[in-house]
């Protein structure tokens, strides 16, 4: 087997990307407990919520209350997604120290998700990023539909590479190249990384996989072979995108940890503690956790 990195960083996106598409109303106190449990599990990076319009994403309407209620441990990055300058202002008022912006690699998805074309969104995000950096905040970026679009189909890798480079030029410290609809396979991941890494250095690259077709772990393994050391995952495998038809849950943190533990790749995150965090919120969600590891546990 190709030599693997000795350690990787997990960005835990369960509280935001995991919960944003749930139909059940999750009480604020339970969200706070969820984040606190994920902190106790050893996560060093947690995406807590999103400062978006409650009209369009009602699950994130209590973002400020969640941020004010969580226990923030030194050395842990607690971030929030923001779509515009108004969202940034709300995030700054809530004391958020790191924000995330989200562009798209397909024009149609950008218009469906942001009501703006790609170039328009970059003009907006330059304003957001400049303001955040001036306020002393770090900025992370997502590049959605990097492996395929639900409306346009295949996405040209050259476009992904150019847009990822543009996001870094805005001043973001990392770009999460995202498989929004879970269409990627290991061969595609390897080919994209072969072309992408010469333009986007490994310290600035993350990968965000959904498990729609059951290939997320295989994709991570392919990326590890290329030296990628930053991955997004969601406790319990929760998630989905309200603007991406057919998108199912994110790569489950438990499944990712089980594989990485077996490979001897360190994360600093306790698998058992993440399971406890997932099962603590499962009752409020109203359906079983998608995580294969969680589902395989004895009742």
Backbone torsions as a table, in degrees:
resi	resn	phi	psi	omega
1	UNK	NA	144.0	175.6
2	UNK	-55.9	142.4	177.3
3	UNK	-58.9	131.5	-176.7
4	UNK	-102.9	155.2	175.5
5	UNK	-60.9	143.9	179.9
6	UNK	-72.2	-21.5	-175.8
7	UNK	-150.8	143.8	174.3
8	UNK	-130.3	160.1	175.8
9	UNK	-105.1	134.1	176.4
10	UNK	-107.1	125.6	168.2
11	UNK	-91.2	110.6	-179.0
12	UNK	-81.3	114.2	-175.7
13	UNK	-109.6	9.2	-178.2
14	UNK	-55.8	-45.7	-177.6
15	UNK	-64.6	-24.6	178.7
16	UNK	-105.7	-72.7	-177.1
17	UNK	-64.0	-30.4	179.3
18	UNK	-70.7	-40.1	-173.4
19	UNK	-94.6	-15.8	-170.4
20	UNK	-65.0	-23.9	-175.5
21	UNK	-105.4	5.3	179.3
22	UNK	-74.8	142.3	-179.8
23	UNK	-83.9	-28.2	178.9
24	UNK	-71.4	147.4	176.8
25	UNK	-84.1	117.4	-178.0
26	UNK	-94.5	119.8	-179.1
27	UNK	-59.6	146.0	-179.2
28	UNK	-57.2	-43.0	-178.9
29	UNK	-60.4	-35.1	179.5
30	UNK	-72.0	-36.4	175.5
31	UNK	-63.0	-42.9	178.8
32	UNK	-60.6	-45.3	178.5
33	UNK	-62.0	-39.1	178.6
34	UNK	-58.9	-49.7	179.7
35	UNK	-63.1	-43.5	179.9
36	UNK	-61.6	-38.5	177.9
37	UNK	-66.5	-38.0	178.9
38	UNK	-68.1	-35.4	173.9
39	UNK	-62.6	-46.8	-179.5
40	UNK	-63.0	-24.8	178.9
41	UNK	-72.2	-13.4	178.2
42	UNK	107.5	6.4	177.9
43	UNK	-62.6	139.1	176.8
44	UNK	-101.9	-7.4	-179.7
45	UNK	-148.6	121.7	-178.2
46	UNK	-134.2	125.3	172.7
47	UNK	-88.4	111.2	-165.8
48	UNK	-84.5	-41.6	-174.5
49	UNK	-166.7	-168.8	179.3
50	UNK	-140.1	135.0	177.3
51	UNK	-95.5	71.7	-179.3
52	UNK	-114.7	173.8	-179.3
53	UNK	-68.5	123.9	176.8
54	UNK	-60.7	-21.8	178.4
55	UNK	-63.0	-38.0	-176.0
56	UNK	-96.4	-31.8	179.0
57	UNK	-132.6	78.3	-173.5
58	UNK	-60.8	-27.5	-178.8
59	UNK	-63.6	-21.1	-177.6
60	UNK	-100.3	11.9	-176.4
61	UNK	-66.7	-17.2	-178.6
62	UNK	-105.5	27.0	-174.3
63	UNK	-54.9	-46.1	-177.8
64	UNK	-63.8	-42.1	-179.8
65	UNK	-64.7	-37.6	178.8
66	UNK	-65.3	-46.2	-179.8
67	UNK	-61.4	-40.3	-178.7
68	UNK	-72.3	-21.1	-176.0
69	UNK	-94.0	-21.4	-176.0
70	UNK	-74.5	157.0	174.8
71	UNK	-91.5	110.4	-176.6
72	UNK	-94.4	114.3	-178.4
73	UNK	-88.3	142.1	177.0
74	UNK	-56.9	139.1	177.8
75	UNK	86.2	-5.3	178.2
76	UNK	-103.0	133.7	179.3
77	UNK	-91.7	121.5	177.6
78	UNK	-113.0	115.3	-172.7
79	UNK	-118.9	168.9	177.8
80	UNK	-142.8	143.9	174.6
81	UNK	-79.4	137.4	174.9
82	UNK	-133.5	139.0	-177.6
83	UNK	-96.9	-15.7	-172.0
84	UNK	-164.6	-177.3	-177.4
85	UNK	-67.8	-32.8	177.5
86	UNK	-64.7	-42.0	176.6
87	UNK	-64.2	-38.1	177.2
88	UNK	-62.8	-43.4	179.2
89	UNK	-59.2	-42.5	178.8
90	UNK	-65.1	-39.9	179.8
91	UNK	-65.6	-43.0	179.3
92	UNK	-63.2	-39.2	179.1
93	UNK	-64.6	-29.2	179.2
94	UNK	-85.4	-0.3	177.6
95	UNK	84.4	18.6	-179.4
96	UNK	-68.9	132.3	-176.6
97	UNK	-98.7	-15.6	179.7
98	UNK	-141.9	135.7	179.5
99	UNK	-121.0	162.5	175.2
100	UNK	-127.1	140.5	173.7
101	UNK	-113.0	160.7	-174.6
102	UNK	-139.3	107.8	174.5
103	UNK	-100.5	176.1	-179.2
104	UNK	-131.6	151.5	178.7
105	UNK	-93.3	-2.1	175.9
106	UNK	-124.2	138.4	-175.9
107	UNK	-63.0	-43.5	-177.3
108	UNK	-65.7	-43.8	179.5
109	UNK	-64.5	-37.5	177.5
110	UNK	-59.2	-43.2	-179.2
111	UNK	-71.0	-35.8	177.9
112	UNK	-68.6	-40.1	-172.9
113	UNK	-86.0	-39.3	-173.0
114	UNK	-115.0	-7.7	-174.8
115	UNK	60.4	29.5	179.0
116	UNK	-146.5	150.6	171.2
117	UNK	-73.6	173.2	-175.8
118	UNK	-60.7	-49.6	-178.1
119	UNK	-64.4	-38.3	176.3
120	UNK	-61.8	-41.6	-178.7
121	UNK	-65.6	-36.6	178.8
122	UNK	-67.9	-36.2	176.3
123	UNK	-62.7	-41.8	177.2
124	UNK	-65.3	-44.4	-176.1
125	UNK	-70.3	-23.0	172.3
126	UNK	-63.5	-41.8	177.5
127	UNK	-64.0	-45.7	-178.7
128	UNK	-62.9	-47.7	-177.4
129	UNK	-65.2	-43.7	178.1
130	UNK	-58.2	-45.3	-178.8
131	UNK	-66.2	-40.4	-179.7
132	UNK	-66.1	-44.1	-179.7
133	UNK	-65.2	-38.8	177.3
134	UNK	-64.1	-29.0	178.2
135	UNK	-85.7	3.8	177.6
136	UNK	80.8	21.1	179.6
137	UNK	-99.4	148.5	172.4
138	UNK	-85.2	151.7	-177.8
139	UNK	-129.4	127.0	174.5
140	UNK	-110.4	153.9	-178.8
141	UNK	-127.4	145.5	168.4
142	UNK	-106.4	143.6	170.0
143	UNK	-120.7	96.6	-174.9
144	UNK	-70.6	162.8	176.0
145	UNK	50.2	38.3	-178.1
146	UNK	-74.4	-19.0	-178.5
147	UNK	-111.7	-11.1	179.8
148	UNK	169.3	149.2	-176.8
149	UNK	-116.4	138.9	179.6
150	UNK	-68.5	-15.5	-177.7
151	UNK	-107.4	-33.7	-175.2
152	UNK	-108.4	-12.1	-178.4
153	UNK	83.3	-141.8	-177.1
154	UNK	-58.2	145.7	179.2
155	UNK	-113.1	132.6	-178.2
156	UNK	-63.9	122.6	178.6
157	UNK	-55.7	-32.1	179.0
158	UNK	-61.6	-36.3	178.1
159	UNK	-67.3	-41.5	178.6
160	UNK	-59.7	-46.4	-178.6
161	UNK	-62.5	-46.5	-179.3
162	UNK	-63.5	-42.3	-178.0
163	UNK	-71.3	-37.8	176.0
164	UNK	-61.5	-41.9	177.5
165	UNK	-63.4	-41.3	178.8
166	UNK	-63.5	-38.0	178.6
167	UNK	-64.7	-39.5	177.1
168	UNK	-66.4	-36.5	179.2
169	UNK	-66.2	-21.4	175.1
170	UNK	-69.2	-20.3	-178.1
171	UNK	113.7	9.1	176.3
172	UNK	-72.4	150.2	-178.5
173	UNK	-91.0	-16.1	-177.1
174	UNK	-157.8	144.2	175.1
175	UNK	-117.0	122.8	176.0
176	UNK	-91.8	102.0	178.4
177	UNK	-74.3	119.7	-161.7
178	UNK	-117.2	134.6	174.7
179	UNK	-97.5	79.0	-168.0
180	UNK	-61.1	-33.2	-177.1
181	UNK	-109.3	9.5	175.7
182	UNK	64.4	42.8	-177.2
183	UNK	-102.9	-12.4	-173.7
184	UNK	-69.7	151.8	173.1
185	UNK	-131.2	163.5	-172.6
186	UNK	-57.3	-37.0	178.7
187	UNK	-62.7	-42.9	178.5
188	UNK	-65.4	-41.0	178.7
189	UNK	-60.5	-47.0	-179.1
190	UNK	-62.6	-42.7	-179.2
191	UNK	-65.3	-41.2	179.2
192	UNK	-65.8	-42.7	-179.4
193	UNK	-65.4	-36.6	176.6
194	UNK	-56.8	-38.5	-179.2
195	UNK	-85.3	-29.5	-172.3
196	UNK	-82.0	-40.8	-172.1
197	UNK	-61.0	-35.1	175.7
198	UNK	-62.9	-22.3	179.6
199	UNK	-100.1	-32.9	-179.3
200	UNK	-120.2	104.4	-175.0
201	UNK	-61.9	147.7	-175.4
202	UNK	-52.0	-39.2	179.5
203	UNK	-62.7	-15.7	-178.4
204	UNK	-108.6	11.9	-173.8
205	UNK	-118.9	131.8	171.7
206	UNK	-128.9	163.2	176.9
207	UNK	-127.3	141.6	-175.3
208	UNK	-129.5	107.2	-176.3
209	UNK	-110.9	142.1	166.3
210	UNK	-103.3	155.6	-170.8
211	UNK	-108.3	31.9	-175.1
212	UNK	-55.1	-40.3	-177.2
213	UNK	-108.6	13.2	175.6
214	UNK	74.3	19.4	-176.2
215	UNK	-108.8	4.8	-172.9
216	UNK	-60.4	-46.4	-179.2
217	UNK	-66.2	-38.9	176.6
218	UNK	-62.8	-36.5	178.2
219	UNK	-67.2	-40.3	176.4
220	UNK	-61.4	-44.1	-179.4
221	UNK	-61.0	-41.5	177.2
222	UNK	-62.5	-41.5	-179.2
223	UNK	-68.5	-37.1	176.3
224	UNK	-58.5	-38.1	178.9
225	UNK	-64.5	-19.9	176.3
226	UNK	-94.9	1.4	177.5
227	UNK	91.8	7.5	178.4
228	UNK	-67.9	135.6	-175.8
229	UNK	-127.2	14.2	179.7
230	UNK	-135.2	122.5	-177.6
231	UNK	-136.1	143.5	172.9
232	UNK	-91.7	146.1	172.4
233	UNK	-156.9	165.0	-174.2
234	UNK	-126.2	126.1	178.5
235	UNK	-54.2	130.2	-179.6
236	UNK	79.8	-9.9	-175.1
237	UNK	79.5	18.0	179.4
238	UNK	-67.4	154.6	171.2
239	UNK	139.9	-175.3	-174.3
240	UNK	143.6	163.9	-179.2
241	UNK	-119.8	126.4	-178.8
242	UNK	-65.6	-14.6	-178.3
243	UNK	-110.3	11.8	179.9
244	UNK	-126.9	93.7	180.0
245	UNK	-55.1	131.6	177.6
246	UNK	90.5	-9.4	179.8
247	UNK	-73.2	127.0	177.1
248	UNK	-108.3	-158.9	-169.6
249	UNK	-64.8	159.6	174.5
250	UNK	-68.6	165.7	166.8
251	UNK	-53.8	127.6	-178.0
252	UNK	-74.6	132.5	178.9
253	UNK	-58.4	-40.9	-179.5
254	UNK	-61.7	-42.1	-179.8
255	UNK	-65.8	-42.1	178.4
256	UNK	-62.1	-45.9	-179.8
257	UNK	-63.8	-39.7	179.3
258	UNK	-59.7	-44.3	179.1
259	UNK	-67.8	-46.9	-177.9
260	UNK	-63.9	-40.3	176.7
261	UNK	-59.5	-42.5	-179.8
262	UNK	-66.4	-28.1	179.3
263	UNK	-87.1	-6.3	-177.8
264	UNK	77.5	21.8	178.2
265	UNK	-94.0	122.1	-175.9
266	UNK	-77.6	146.8	175.1
267	UNK	-132.7	-23.9	-174.1
268	UNK	79.3	5.8	-176.9
269	UNK	-109.9	134.5	179.8
270	UNK	-84.5	120.0	177.8
271	UNK	-60.7	-46.0	-178.3
272	UNK	-61.3	-39.1	-178.8
273	UNK	-69.7	-34.9	176.2
274	UNK	-66.8	-39.6	175.8
275	UNK	-58.3	-43.8	179.2
276	UNK	-63.3	-37.5	177.5
277	UNK	-64.7	-42.8	-179.7
278	UNK	-65.2	-47.2	-176.5
279	UNK	-69.2	-24.9	178.6
280	UNK	-68.2	-26.2	-178.2
281	UNK	-103.2	-8.6	-173.8
282	UNK	-59.5	-39.8	-177.5
283	UNK	-61.6	-35.4	-178.9
284	UNK	-75.4	-23.7	-177.3
285	UNK	-77.1	-34.0	174.3
286	UNK	90.9	11.0	175.1
287	UNK	-154.5	159.6	-180.0
288	UNK	-63.9	151.6	175.6
289	UNK	-67.0	137.2	179.0
290	UNK	-69.1	-21.7	-176.4
291	UNK	-50.3	126.2	178.1
292	UNK	-65.3	-36.8	179.6
293	UNK	-63.7	-46.1	-179.3
294	UNK	-63.5	-42.8	-178.2
295	UNK	-66.8	-24.8	-179.1
296	UNK	-82.3	-11.4	-179.1
297	UNK	-69.4	146.0	177.1
298	UNK	-65.4	145.7	-179.7
299	UNK	-70.5	NA	NA
